[in-house]
């Protein structure tokens, strides 16, 4: 009778396959409050958020909208695909850009790379 430890190559291969499949989901979603609490940590990093579109404006494929995930709100700008309608559930992956923090207010934005269904 063989034990699992007798097939370390198979175990490693299975782990790599599972990791690759998990990677297809694109990574985990970060709460907006986490981004706004420490904006310098995430500045110029690719992040993923999901939530409800609270405001939206778009024209000729360009757009801007605000995502509310229940922990905070964050503006998103896009140069393709326009903006989703107000009230839509969206997931966004893009570059987080921290502007400034003044007292309790943090100005930051996500530059959208792609949108996904949460």
Residue frames relative to the residue before (quaternion, step in Angstrom):
aa qw qx qy qz dx dy dz
X 1.0000 0.0000 0.0000 0.0000 0.00 0.00 0.00
X 0.2631 -0.7813 0.5507 0.1306 3.57 -0.80 1.01
X 0.3180 -0.7299 0.5725 0.1957 3.52 -1.11 0.73
X 0.6841 -0.4840 0.3534 0.4158 3.54 -1.27 0.24
X 0.6471 0.5423 -0.3243 0.4266 3.58 1.02 -0.69
X 0.5950 0.5732 -0.3753 0.4202 3.61 1.18 -0.31
X 0.7355 0.3335 -0.2080 0.5518 3.60 1.28 -0.21
X 0.0055 0.8469 -0.5316 0.0081 3.61 0.64 1.07
X 0.6106 0.5477 -0.3648 0.4405 3.61 1.05 -0.63
X 0.6533 0.5038 -0.3107 0.4722 3.59 0.96 -0.83
X 0.6444 0.5188 -0.3210 0.4610 3.58 1.00 -0.79
X 0.6576 0.4949 -0.3080 0.4773 3.59 0.96 -0.85
X 0.6439 0.5211 -0.3204 0.4595 3.59 0.95 -0.86
X 0.6510 0.5056 -0.3153 0.4702 3.59 0.94 -0.87
X 0.6450 0.5202 -0.3186 0.4602 3.60 0.99 -0.78
X 0.6588 0.5018 -0.3077 0.4685 3.57 0.98 -0.82
X 0.6368 0.5177 -0.3276 0.4681 3.59 1.00 -0.78
X 0.6641 0.4944 -0.3065 0.4697 3.59 0.90 -0.88
X 0.6408 0.5168 -0.3227 0.4669 3.60 1.00 -0.76
X 0.6528 0.5091 -0.3154 0.4639 3.56 0.96 -0.83
X 0.6507 0.5058 -0.3178 0.4688 3.58 0.97 -0.82
X 0.6433 0.5009 -0.3250 0.4792 3.58 0.97 -0.77
X 0.6413 0.5393 -0.3151 0.4456 3.59 1.06 -0.74
X 0.5673 0.6035 -0.3831 0.4089 3.58 1.16 -0.47
X 0.6073 0.5584 -0.3536 0.4408 3.57 1.15 -0.48
X 0.5291 -0.6866 0.3746 0.3291 3.57 1.25 -0.18
X 0.6463 -0.5281 0.3311 0.4402 3.59 1.19 0.04
X 0.6223 -0.5742 0.3954 0.3558 3.50 -1.30 0.17
X 0.4794 -0.6430 0.5248 0.2851 3.51 -1.33 0.43
X 0.2684 -0.7562 0.5783 0.1468 3.57 -0.97 0.89
X 0.4618 -0.6611 0.5011 0.3139 3.62 -0.87 0.84
X 0.5565 -0.6264 0.4324 0.3331 3.58 -0.97 0.86
X 0.6130 0.5565 -0.3553 0.4339 3.61 0.98 -0.75
X 0.6226 0.5373 -0.3387 0.4571 3.61 1.04 -0.74
X 0.6532 0.5082 -0.3105 0.4676 3.59 0.97 -0.85
X 0.7193 0.4556 -0.2496 0.4613 3.58 0.89 -0.95
X 0.6147 0.5570 -0.3467 0.4378 3.60 1.16 -0.53
X 0.7996 0.0856 -0.0284 0.5937 3.61 1.10 -0.64
X 0.0459 -0.8692 0.4913 0.0308 3.60 0.67 1.10
X 0.6126 0.5633 -0.3648 0.4175 3.62 1.01 -0.66
X 0.6127 0.5683 -0.3406 0.4310 3.59 1.07 -0.70
X 0.7761 0.3547 -0.1671 0.4939 3.58 1.00 -0.83
X 0.4096 0.7407 -0.4597 0.2690 3.61 1.27 -0.17
X 0.8519 0.0725 -0.1254 0.5033 3.54 -0.93 1.10
X 0.5182 0.5996 -0.4282 0.4343 3.59 1.24 0.49
X 0.4620 -0.6331 0.5299 0.3239 3.58 -1.18 0.51
X 0.0109 -0.7970 0.6021 -0.0457 3.55 -0.79 1.09
X 0.2396 -0.7334 0.6150 0.1628 3.55 -1.36 0.28
X 0.0164 0.7661 -0.6417 0.0329 3.54 -0.96 0.95
X 0.0610 -0.7747 0.6241 0.0817 3.55 -1.27 0.30
X 0.2513 0.7563 -0.5749 0.1854 3.52 -1.16 0.65
X 0.6378 -0.5071 0.4219 0.3975 3.50 -1.31 -0.47
X 0.4443 -0.6726 0.5210 0.2807 3.56 -1.01 0.84
X 0.2036 -0.8127 0.5384 0.0909 3.58 -0.59 1.16
X 0.7684 0.0079 -0.0246 0.6395 3.60 1.17 -0.58
X 0.0400 -0.8156 0.5760 -0.0364 3.53 -1.13 0.66
X 0.0962 0.7554 -0.6462 0.0505 3.55 -1.14 0.75
X 0.1241 0.8004 -0.5773 0.1037 3.55 -0.94 0.86
X 0.0571 0.7784 -0.6237 0.0425 3.55 -1.18 0.62
X 0.8706 0.0086 -0.0346 0.4907 3.56 -1.02 0.93
X 0.7616 -0.3947 0.1999 0.4735 3.58 0.92 0.90
X 0.6420 0.4639 -0.3252 0.5166 3.59 1.23 -0.29
X 0.1111 0.8249 -0.5508 0.0618 3.56 -1.09 0.47
X 0.1411 -0.7333 0.6544 0.1185 3.47 -1.43 0.15
X 0.0860 0.7834 -0.6114 0.0712 3.52 -1.06 0.78
X 0.3537 -0.7251 0.5550 0.2025 3.53 -1.24 0.43
X 0.2115 -0.7763 0.5863 0.0948 3.56 -0.89 1.01
X 0.1214 -0.7676 0.6284 0.0343 3.57 -0.95 1.01
X 0.1108 -0.8228 0.5560 0.0403 3.59 -0.56 1.13
X 0.6330 -0.5263 0.3329 0.4598 3.59 1.27 0.14
X 0.7133 0.3757 -0.2556 0.5336 3.59 1.22 -0.34
X 0.7805 -0.1514 0.1133 0.5959 3.56 1.28 -0.36
X 0.3838 -0.6888 0.5653 0.2420 3.53 -1.38 0.05
X 0.0232 -0.7981 0.6015 -0.0273 3.52 -1.08 0.82
X 0.3940 -0.7167 0.5202 0.2460 3.59 -0.84 0.95
X 0.1414 -0.7573 0.6341 0.0657 3.53 -1.20 0.71
X 0.1176 -0.7713 0.6204 0.0804 3.58 -0.98 0.83
X 0.0780 -0.8003 0.5945 0.0089 3.54 -1.09 0.79
X 0.2752 -0.7667 0.5610 0.1473 3.53 -1.09 0.75
X 0.7675 0.1960 -0.1609 0.5888 3.58 1.26 0.15
X 0.7760 0.3600 -0.2526 0.4521 3.54 -1.11 0.62
X 0.4112 -0.7277 0.4675 0.2877 3.59 1.20 -0.13
X 0.5736 -0.5793 0.4553 0.3578 3.53 -1.34 -0.19
X 0.4685 -0.6487 0.5058 0.3223 3.59 -1.05 0.66
X 0.6010 -0.5838 0.4053 0.3657 3.59 -1.18 0.47
X 0.6223 -0.5256 0.4307 0.3886 3.53 -1.26 0.49
X 0.7765 0.3218 -0.2645 0.4727 3.57 -0.96 0.94
X 0.5349 0.6307 -0.4059 0.3890 3.61 1.25 -0.26
X 0.3664 -0.6744 0.5889 0.2534 3.57 -1.21 0.59
X 0.0545 0.8114 -0.5768 0.0776 3.59 -0.73 1.05
X 0.2155 -0.6935 0.6626 0.1829 3.45 -1.41 0.32
X 0.0975 -0.8061 0.5835 0.0139 3.56 -0.94 0.86
X 0.0853 -0.7406 0.6639 0.0587 3.51 -1.12 0.83
X 0.2978 0.7594 -0.5374 0.2138 3.54 -0.84 0.93
X 0.6341 -0.5248 0.4095 0.3935 3.52 -1.36 -0.06
X 0.3199 -0.7337 0.5753 0.1684 3.54 -0.79 1.11
X 0.0303 -0.7894 0.6131 -0.0040 3.56 -0.89 0.95
X 0.2388 -0.7755 0.5749 0.1054 3.53 -0.62 1.20
X 0.2819 -0.7605 0.5635 0.1571 3.58 -0.88 0.97
X 0.7138 -0.3433 0.2733 0.5459 3.54 0.44 -1.24
X 0.2507 -0.7114 0.6286 0.1895 3.52 -1.38 0.25
X 0.0191 0.7736 -0.6312 0.0524 3.54 -0.89 1.02
X 0.8035 -0.1078 0.0204 0.5851 3.54 -0.23 1.30
X 0.8191 -0.2128 0.1541 0.5100 3.61 -0.80 -0.94
X 0.6410 0.5420 -0.3178 0.4408 3.62 1.25 -0.16
X 0.0726 -0.7646 0.6397 0.0298 3.55 -1.01 0.90
X 0.2003 -0.7529 0.6161 0.1163 3.55 -0.87 0.97
X 0.2011 0.7521 -0.5986 0.1885 3.54 -0.67 1.16
X 0.1220 -0.7806 0.6107 0.0525 3.55 -1.28 0.37
X 0.2731 -0.7009 0.6222 0.2169 3.54 -1.29 0.39
X 0.2394 -0.7225 0.6306 0.1520 3.55 -0.96 0.93
X 0.3780 -0.7882 0.4485 0.1864 3.54 -0.32 1.33
X 0.1899 -0.7466 0.6290 0.1042 3.55 -1.03 0.95
X 0.7805 -0.1363 0.1028 0.6013 3.54 1.05 -0.82
X 0.3152 -0.7223 0.5901 0.1754 3.50 -1.29 0.52
X 0.0507 -0.8003 0.5970 0.0224 3.58 -1.05 0.72
X 0.5133 -0.6108 0.4991 0.3383 3.54 -1.29 0.31
X 0.3526 -0.7608 0.5003 0.2157 3.60 -0.59 1.07
